[in-house]
């Protein structure tokens, strides 16, 4: 199982509700620009971003990520200004490398 909390103002909420699936893309330490892009208010965050459809849910798996976890939604629960989404893991992979870390409002390196 995989749990994610999605801001209710995010466009992702509608996509997750409609598709009943999601992918957690874990970025590598050299993908800070991609992280900033998806954290922005750009109208089309996927424009110019290479990705593949997940085999189980068709949710986007970003090319070149360190790891990804594809899930089918099992439960959605309101949680304040977020939606708590519990997913059953369907597929995933992990590659060698260093993850991108965002902690206390800054990108950081694992020591």
N, C-alpha and C positions, 0 to 999 in steps of 0.2 A: 504494500500500500504506500501511497505517496500523498502528502497533504500540502496544499498550497493555499495561500491567502491572497486574494486579488482585490485591489481597490475597486469599489463599486463605480467609480468614475472612469475606470479603464475600459477601453474598447474590447479588451479580452473577455470581459464578463459575458457580453452578448455572444461572442464566438464560442465560448465554452458551453454556454447554455444550449445554443443551437446545434453544435456538433456532438455534444456529450463526450468530448475527448480533449486532451491537451498534451503538450510535450513540454517538459522542463529541459531547456537548453543550458548547459553549464559551460560558460565561456572560459577560454584560456587567458592567461595573463596578458597576452598581446592583443586582446579584443576589447580594450576599453572604449574605443570609438563606437563599436557596435553596441555596447552596453548603454552608452550615452544616447545613441540614436533611439533605442527602444524605450528609454526613460523620458524622452522628449515628447512634445506635443505635436510632432509632425503628423500631417493628415494621413500619409501612407508610409508607415515605418518600413514596409517590406520593399519599397521601390529601390531597385538596384542591389538588393540583398539576395544572394544565392541560397536556395533551400530546396529540400526534397519533402514530399508528403510522407508522413509516417505510414508504415505498412498497415497498422491496425485502425487508426483513426483519421488519417489524412491531415493531421495537425502538422504544422511546419517544423522540420528539423533543419536548423541552420547549418550550412556547410562550414566545415572547419572547426566545429566546437570541440571542446575537450571531452564532453560526455553529453548524453541525452537520455531521458526517461520518458517513454510514451505511455499514457494512461487513459483508460476509459473511466468516465465519471461514475462513481458509486453513490455519492451523497454530496449535497450542497446545503450549507447551513449559514444563515445570516450571522455576521459577527461584527456588530458596530458598523463602521464605514467600509468593511470588507466582506467579501463572500468567502467562506471557508469551503474549499473543494477537496474532497477525498477521492482519490483515483486508485483504481486497481492497475498495477503495472502490467503492461502488455509486452513491452520490448524495451531495449536500451543497449547502450554500449558506452565504454569508457576507453579513452586513449591515454597514452603517457603524456605528461606535461604538468604545468603549474596552473592552478585555477586562478581566475580573476576574483579578487576579494574586495568587497565594499563593506566597510565597517566604520561606524561613527562618522558618517557623512564624508568619507574619503576612500579612495582606492588605495589598497595597501598590499604589501608583499608578505607572504608567509615567511617566517624567520625560522 
